[in-house]
């Protein structure tokens, strides 16, 4: 069940998504609360699970990982033991920076980074050895749109913002 968010919560989350490196004092000024009230809200949003983690977004190539691949993985077996074995491996490999269980022609969609082709080959071989029957790789050539923020606040949707705005998210009043 989603956490009830009021207008101040939405503003606070929007500001944190834009720049999570802001001080509590800056956040308080931006959302119109005292620093103590802002800190309390951020803690509540973390405890409720709305904020999962506050972290830095790194550029893989600049950090020494020039190869970035999407890997579509299909398991050979779909029993609970095989699935758990494969998923435990996914969680344990640092080069697998995201993994999603999906529906459709494949079972998992992974994002894999590597320093070189040998490192990539080793990750793919290990995926195969742990139940990945079919692995289809897609080399990432260029980032077109970086990971985006959730559109919490109404935004203009037209070409120049003239087409109107999206309907407001349902918000409740909370002190």
N, C-alpha and C positions, 0 to 999 in steps of 0.2 A: 504494500500500500504506500503510495507516495506521501512524503512529508508535506504537511501544509506549510506553504510559504506565503508570507505577506509581501507587500511592495518593498519594504526595507530589505527583507531577506533577498529578494530578487535583485535589487540594486547592489547589495553586498556581493552576491555570487557573481554578478556580471563584472564588477570591478576586480574581484579576485581572478576571474578567468582572463581578464585583460592583462593583469600584472599581479601575480601572486607574491611578488617580492616587495610589495608596498608595506610600509610600517602600519601598525595598528592605528597610530595617530592619523596617518594619511587616509586610511579607510574610514575612520570615524568622521573626518571632515567631509569626505566624498558622499557618505550616506546620511549625514546629518544626525549622528548619534554621539554620545560621549564615548571616550575610549573604553571605559569599563563595559558599557552596554554593547559596544562593537565586539569586544573580546568574548563576552558571554554568548553572543549570537554565533560567532565563528565556532566556538566550542560546541554549541548545540548542533550546528550544522555538521560538524565532524562526527559527533556522537550519534546523530541520526543516520549517518551514512550518505547524506547528500554530498558532502565533501569527502571523497575517498582518500585523497592524498594531495599535498601541495608539493610540486616538484618542478625542476627546470626542464625545458624542452631542449634537447641537444641536437645538433646537426650531425648525423652519423658520419658523413664523409669528412667533415672537419675534425671529428673526434677519432679518425683513423679507421673507419669502416667504409671503404669506397664501394663495396658491393652490398646492395640492398635488393632482396628478392621477396616476392610473394610466392608462397608454396601452397598449392591446393593438395591436400592429403586425403586419401581414401583408405580406410582400414580394411585389412583382409578379413578380420573377424569383428563382430559387433557384440560379443558377450561382455558382461560387466568387468571381468578380470582383464581382458585384452584392452578394453577402453581405459580402465584405470592405469594400466601399465604404460600405455601410450601417453595419456595426459600427465602422468607423473614425470615422464621424460620431458615433455614440453615445458613444464614448469621449472625443470632443473637446468635447462640449457640457457646460458646467458645470451647466446647469439639469437635465440628466438625471442624477439622483443614484444611480440603480441601473438596471441593464438585465440581463435574463436571457433566454437563448434557451430556449424551451419547446416542448413537444409539444402537440398538440391543434389547436384551431381557429385558433390564431394562431401566429406565429413568435417573437415577442418580447413580454415584459411589462416595461414601463418605469415608473419613478417619475420624474415631472417636477415641479419646483417653479418658480414664477414670481412676480415682484413684482407683475404686473398682467396683464390679459387680452391686451394687445398683445404682451407678451413671450411668453406662452403660445402665442398665434396664430403668432408667428414661428418658434417651435420646431416646432410641428406642421407648418407650411408647409415648413420645411426637411426634416423627416422624409419628407414626401410627395415632395419634389423629389429625394430620395436613394434612392428605391425603395420607400418605404412605400406600398403600393397601398391598403391598408385600415387606417385608424387609428380605433380605438374608444376614447373617453375616458371615464373615470370620475372624477368630482370626489370627492376625499376630504373627507368631512364632519367626521369625528371619529376620533381614534385610540382604539381600544378596548383594545388591548394593544400596548405598545411593543415594539420588537425585543427578543427574549428571549435569554437566555443559553442555551448548550448545557447540557442536563441531564446533566452529567458524573458526578455523585455520585448514589447511590440516593436517591429521594425518596418521601415518602408520596403515594399516589395516590387515597386515599379522600376523601370529602367533608370529613371532619374529621381526616384523617390516620389513620383507624382501619382502613382497608381493607388495610393492609399496605404494603409498599414494593416498588418496582420491583426487579428483579434487578440485582445489582451488575455494573457494566461489567467486562469482562475486563481485569484489570490484571496486570502482570508486575512482579517485583521488580527494581529497578535502584538502584544506590548513587548 
